[in-house]
Amino acid sequence: MPRKTREERAAYQRAYKQAHREELAAKKRAYQQAHSKELAAKRRAKYDANREEILAQQRAHRAAHREEISARKRVYRETHREELSAKRKARYVADARLREANRARAAAYQKAHPKESAARARAFQAAHPDEARARKVKHRARKIGATGAYTAAQWQAMREWFGNKCLACGATDNLSIDHVIPFSAGGTNDITNLQPLCRPCNTKKGKRTTDYRDPTMLAAFLATLTTD
């Protein structure tokens, strides 16, 4: 039987791979899983031995395919928006140095661009009043050492749950956030310590601890938060 030529062997290998694609892929995954540490060590060793060459190749590839790479990144960010947002939030919460660095950058920008910062703050407050209020109260709570925090979505849900009205007088306009137990009395800044009051009733209540919320309605509302 005549020996196959190189072209014939290559054609046979291509045909075999095409016919056994799934089987070969499964074997490859199984091998990679069984030898993950060994393969990772080889990749690290290869990278360490050829670091400059690999970096140069990566830079050249990015330069040659800049638009294609940017388009892929935009699509990925768009399709994984919530996942990426959750990762950023988790990283921010876990990394105290990152939080401090962000605050330092924000303070430096505000000092260098006071007019622009004030305009952006006014625009944000007009477009997102609940979130702006939540941030302001959170900042005040942090300064005086009060624990807990609530989100704008939680406050909006509570306000709607109680009928978008003042729980003291029933007014439906000029609603504000009241801390049932004031910060000065050791109250927290989480949703369990909030109630909607109109500004006059909030001012009248002052630093007293007065809970206008119906206990049954409050318990039902808090249960909705724990099941979300």
C-alpha positions in Angstrom: 0.0 0.0 0.0 1.6 3.3 -1.0 2.5 5.7 1.7 0.2 8.7 2.1 1.5 12.1 1.2 1.6 15.0 3.6 -1.4 16.6 2.0 -3.4 13.3 2.2 -2.5 12.9 5.9 -3.5 16.5 6.6 -6.8 16.0 4.8 -7.5 12.8 6.7 -6.8 14.6 10.0 -9.1 17.5 9.1 -11.9 15.0 8.2 -11.4 13.0 11.4 -11.6 16.2 13.5 -14.7 17.3 11.7 -16.4 14.0 12.2 -15.4 13.7 15.9 -15.6 17.3 16.9 -17.7 16.8 20.1 -15.8 13.8 21.2 -12.4 15.5 20.9 -13.7 18.6 22.6 -15.0 16.6 25.5 -11.6 14.8 25.8 -9.8 18.2 25.7 -12.0 19.6 28.5 -11.5 16.5 30.6 -7.7 16.7 30.2 -7.7 20.4 31.0 -9.7 19.8 34.1 -7.6 16.9 35.3 -4.3 18.8 34.7 -5.4 22.4 35.4 -2.5 23.1 37.8 0.1 21.6 35.6 -1.2 23.5 32.5 -1.4 26.7 34.5 2.2 26.3 35.6 3.3 25.7 32.0 1.5 28.9 30.9 3.1 30.9 33.6 6.6 29.5 32.7 6.1 30.2 29.1 4.9 33.8 29.8 7.8 34.4 32.2 10.3 33.1 29.6 8.8 35.1 26.7 7.2 38.1 28.5 8.5 40.9 26.3 7.8 39.1 23.1 4.2 38.2 24.3 3.5 41.8 25.4 4.8 43.1 22.1 2.5 40.7 20.2 -0.4 41.8 22.4 0.3 45.5 21.7 0.6 44.8 18.0 -2.7 42.9 18.0 -4.5 45.6 19.9 -3.2 48.3 17.5 -4.2 46.3 14.4 -7.7 45.4 15.7 -8.5 48.4 17.8 -12.0 49.0 16.5 -12.9 45.3 16.5 -11.7 44.9 20.2 -13.6 48.1 21.2 -16.8 46.8 19.6 -16.5 43.5 21.4 -16.0 45.2 24.7 -19.0 47.5 24.2 -21.2 44.5 23.3 -19.9 42.6 26.4 -20.5 45.6 28.7 -24.0 46.0 27.3 -25.0 42.4 27.6 -23.4 42.0 31.1 -24.3 45.4 32.6 -25.9 44.1 35.8 -23.2 41.5 36.4 -20.4 44.0 35.9 -22.2 46.5 38.1 -22.5 44.0 40.9 -18.8 43.1 40.7 -17.8 46.8 40.8 -20.0 47.3 43.9 -18.7 44.2 45.6 -15.1 45.3 44.9 -15.8 48.8 46.2 -17.4 47.5 49.4 -14.6 45.1 50.1 -11.7 47.5 49.3 -11.3 50.3 51.8 -8.4 51.7 49.9 -10.4 52.0 46.7 -13.2 53.8 48.6 -10.7 56.2 50.1 -9.0 56.8 46.7 -12.4 57.5 45.0 -13.3 60.0 47.8 -9.9 61.7 47.4 -10.3 62.0 43.6 -13.9 63.4 44.0 -12.7 65.9 46.6 -9.8 67.0 44.4 -12.1 67.4 41.4 -14.6 69.4 43.4 -11.8 71.7 44.6 -10.4 72.2 41.1 -13.8 72.5 39.4 -16.3 74.0 41.9 -18.7 75.4 39.3 -18.8 72.3 37.2 -19.2 70.1 40.3 -22.1 72.2 41.7 -23.8 72.1 38.3 -23.5 68.3 38.0 -24.8 67.9 41.6 -27.8 70.1 40.8 -28.5 68.2 37.6 -28.2 64.8 39.4 -30.5 66.0 42.2 -33.1 67.2 39.7 -33.0 63.9 37.8 -32.7 61.5 40.8 -34.1 63.3 43.9 -34.5 60.1 46.0 -31.0 58.8 45.3 -29.5 62.3 45.9 -31.3 62.5 49.2 -30.2 58.9 50.1 -26.5 59.9 49.4 -26.8 63.1 51.4 -28.2 61.3 54.4 -25.7 58.5 54.1 -22.9 61.0 54.1 -24.3 62.7 57.2 -24.8 59.3 59.0 -21.2 58.3 58.2 -19.9 61.6 59.7 -21.7 61.1 63.0 -21.0 57.3 63.1 -24.6 56.1 62.5 -24.8 52.5 61.1 -26.8 51.2 58.3 -27.8 52.4 54.8 -30.8 52.4 52.5 -31.1 52.7 48.8 -33.3 55.1 46.8 -35.2 52.1 45.5 -36.0 50.9 49.0 -37.2 54.4 50.1 -39.4 54.7 47.0 -40.9 51.3 47.7 -41.6 52.2 51.3 -43.2 55.5 50.3 -45.5 53.7 47.8 -46.3 51.0 50.3 -47.6 53.5 52.7 -49.7 55.3 50.1 -47.3 58.1 49.2 -48.6 60.2 52.1 -47.4 61.6 55.4 -48.1 59.0 58.1 -48.7 61.8 60.7 -51.2 64.0 58.9 -52.0 62.3 55.5 -50.6 65.1 53.3 -49.4 63.9 49.9 -47.0 66.7 49.0 -43.7 67.8 50.4 -42.9 64.3 51.7 -39.5 63.9 53.4 -37.5 61.1 55.0 -37.8 60.8 58.8 -35.7 58.6 61.0 -38.1 57.1 63.6 -35.2 57.0 66.1 -33.1 60.1 65.4 -29.3 59.8 64.9 -28.9 61.7 68.1 -30.7 58.9 70.0 -28.7 56.1 68.4 -30.9 55.5 65.4 -29.6 53.7 62.4 -29.8 54.8 58.7 -31.3 51.6 57.3 -34.8 51.2 55.8 -36.2 49.8 59.1 -35.8 53.1 60.8 -37.4 55.3 58.1 -40.9 56.6 57.7 -42.5 59.2 55.2 -43.5 62.5 56.8 -44.3 65.8 55.2 -41.7 68.5 56.0 -44.0 70.4 58.6 -44.6 67.1 60.5 -41.0 66.1 60.3 -40.0 69.5 61.7 -42.6 69.2 64.4 -41.5 65.7 65.4 -37.9 67.0 65.8 -35.6 64.7 67.8 -38.4 62.7 69.4 -38.8 59.0 68.8 -42.3 58.7 67.3 -43.3 55.8 65.1 -46.3 56.5 62.9 -46.0 53.3 60.9 -48.7 50.6 61.2 -46.7 47.5 62.7 -48.6 45.0 60.5 -48.0 47.0 57.3 -44.4 47.6 58.3 -43.7 43.9 58.9 -45.3 43.0 55.5 -43.2 45.6 53.7 -40.0 44.4 55.3 -40.9 40.9 54.3 -41.0 42.0 50.7 -37.4 43.2 51.0 -36.1 40.0 52.4 -37.7 38.0 49.6 -36.4 40.1 46.7 
